């Protein structure tokens, strides 16, 4: 189930765990500031305020968002799937979803492959130790990783990044992971983006 990792790998991830923690804190602060600004300008109800400006950049804005979204999937600086909501809001439901979904699949696949290469140290560096131990206990009890992935892909708010890394420690193939993502991620992801965007729109009206 697990992969051998070198002593250098373990030391590297231990040293950089604090850096990742600070990045997460900075990400939360940035997210609060960004969404506060969006609410202030009523972007969630009037997305054309930003869409018209972004259209002038051609492919630049979507390309930058796409690359940032891949990186944010590997390590979520913008937490809670809110990066995807930004795409939905500023690029519109169709383009925003397509960009976010493809970036999410690519980022998750990269995370899966990184876990295959580095093993458990990557999990302990990227996720809470208690959650990692809990996740590993599922595999040790013989629960199929496919069923765990289906659950976390369908139900929003669950740590799908952690279970994607756990899948990298199992015998699951990359092809199988891609199939599971294509089957079970799209509907939940779209409904989540639409729902959160709507909630922020209501909040903006109340403020």
Secondary structure in CASP SS format (residue, H / E / C, confidence):
PFRMAT SS
TARGET T0000
AUTHOR 0000-0000-0000
METHOD secondary structure of the structure
MODEL  1
X C 1.00
X C 1.00
X C 1.00
X C 1.00
X C 1.00
X C 1.00
X H 1.00
X H 1.00
X H 1.00
X H 1.00
X H 1.00
X H 1.00
X H 1.00
X H 1.00
X H 1.00
X H 1.00
X H 1.00
X H 1.00
X H 1.00
X H 1.00
X H 1.00
X H 1.00
X H 1.00
X H 1.00
X H 1.00
X H 1.00
X H 1.00
X H 1.00
X H 1.00
X H 1.00
X H 1.00
X H 1.00
X H 1.00
X H 1.00
X H 1.00
X H 1.00
X H 1.00
X H 1.00
X H 1.00
X H 1.00
X C 1.00
X C 1.00
X C 1.00
X C 1.00
X C 1.00
X C 1.00
X C 1.00
X H 1.00
X H 1.00
X H 1.00
X H 1.00
X H 1.00
X H 1.00
X H 1.00
X H 1.00
X C 1.00
X C 1.00
X C 1.00
X H 1.00
X H 1.00
X H 1.00
X H 1.00
X H 1.00
X H 1.00
X H 1.00
X H 1.00
X H 1.00
X H 1.00
X H 1.00
X H 1.00
X H 1.00
X H 1.00
X H 1.00
X H 1.00
X C 1.00
X C 1.00
X C 1.00
X C 1.00
X C 1.00
X C 1.00
X C 1.00
X H 1.00
X H 1.00
X H 1.00
X H 1.00
X H 1.00
X H 1.00
X H 1.00
X H 1.00
X H 1.00
X H 1.00
X C 1.00
X H 1.00
X H 1.00
X H 1.00
X H 1.00
X H 1.00
X H 1.00
X H 1.00
X H 1.00
X H 1.00
X H 1.00
X H 1.00
X H 1.00
X H 1.00
X H 1.00
X H 1.00
X H 1.00
X H 1.00
X H 1.00
X H 1.00
X H 1.00
X H 1.00
X H 1.00
X H 1.00
X H 1.00
X H 1.00
X H 1.00
X C 1.00
X H 1.00
X H 1.00
X H 1.00
X H 1.00
X H 1.00
X H 1.00
X H 1.00
X C 1.00
X C 1.00
X H 1.00
X H 1.00
X H 1.00
X H 1.00
X H 1.00
X H 1.00
X H 1.00
X H 1.00
X H 1.00
X H 1.00
X H 1.00
X H 1.00
X C 1.00
X C 1.00
X C 1.00
X C 1.00
X H 1.00
X H 1.00
X H 1.00
X H 1.00
X H 1.00
X H 1.00
X H 1.00
X H 1.00
X H 1.00
X H 1.00
X C 1.00
X C 1.00
X C 1.00
X C 1.00
X C 1.00
X H 1.00
X H 1.00
X H 1.00
X H 1.00
X H 1.00
X H 1.00
X H 1.00
X H 1.00
X H 1.00
X H 1.00
X C 1.00
X C 1.00
X C 1.00
X C 1.00
X H 1.00
X H 1.00
X H 1.00
X H 1.00
X H 1.00
X H 1.00
X H 1.00
X H 1.00
X H 1.00
X H 1.00
X H 1.00
X C 1.00
X H 1.00
X H 1.00
X H 1.00
X H 1.00
X H 1.00
X H 1.00
X H 1.00
X H 1.00
X H 1.00
X H 1.00
X H 1.00
X H 1.00
X H 1.00
X H 1.00
X H 1.00
X H 1.00
X H 1.00
X H 1.00
X H 1.00
X H 1.00
X H 1.00
X C 1.00
END
